[in-house]
Amino acid sequence: VIDGLIDNHTRKDRIHSTDTHGYTEQIFATSHLLGISFAPRLANIGQEQIYGFSTKATYRKKGYAIVPSRTINQRVILKHWDDILRFIATIQTRHTSASQLFKRLSSYALDHPLYRALKEFGRIIKSQFILTYYDDVVLRQRIQKQLNRVELANKFSDAVFFDNDRAFQTGSLEQQEMATACKVLIQNAIVLWNYLKLSEIVINTRNIDKRAQLIESIRRGSVLTWSHVNLKGEYDFLHKTSRKNYFDMTSIRSLSVH
C-alpha cells in the first residue's frame, strides 16, 4: 500500500482506500505520518477495537456512548518516537521501500520495539478514523466510490487478460513481463479511444447546457468501459496504421484548451 502511494506521481488525492485485507495499524501510522489519509473499508467495523488515552470508566463518566477497548501505551510511542521518524524519513526519501522495511520488521519477533511503537501509534489514527467513519456519511460514500473504481479496474484487467483462466502460459519472467506490458498497452489504447470518442461527442454537442451536463457526467463517471471493443482474436503491434485520422485532433486539442 505505502509503496504504491509513494511511487504514484499522477494522483494528487491525499486519501486512499483499500478493502480490509490492505489494513494494518502500522499502515495507519505510516500513511498518517506521510501526510496521506488512509481510509479502508473495514469488514465488521462495529467489532473493531478503538483506543483512548484514558480508561473506560473515564469516558463512561462523561456519558460517552462509545468507549475505548483499552488505553494507548503512550510510553512506548514516546520512547521510540525518534526511531519512528527515522523510519518515515527513510521511506519519504526513498532510501529504502516501505515493503522492504516492513519485511525486515516482520522477520523479527512481534515484540520488536519499533514494530510495537508503530502499531501503538497506528491505533490512535485507526480509532479516529473509525469514529469519523461512523459519523461522516460523505466519507463513507467517498470510500465506496473509490473502491468501486478499483473493482472496475480489476474487471477491466480481467476482460483484457481473459485467456487460459487468466494465467501466464509461460514460466519465463521476461515473457511474463512482455505479456503484462501488452495487456497494459491494450488497456491504455482502449482508454485513449474512449477519451477521444467522448471528446468528439462533446465537440458535436452544440447546446451549451447539454454540453455542460455531458462534461459533468464524464467527470463523475469512468472511462473504463470496454463493451464496445472486440477483445477476441490476435493483436499485431507491428502493423502500421492508416495515416487517415479517425478523430478530428485539431478540434479535440482546442477543446482541451477551453
Helices and strands as residue ranges (DSSP letters): H 2-7, E 15-16, G 20-22, H 25-33, E 37-38, G 45-47, E 51-52, H 56-61, E 70-71, H 74-79, H 81-92, H 98-107, H 113-135, H 137-160, G 163-166, H 173-203, H 208-220, H 249-257
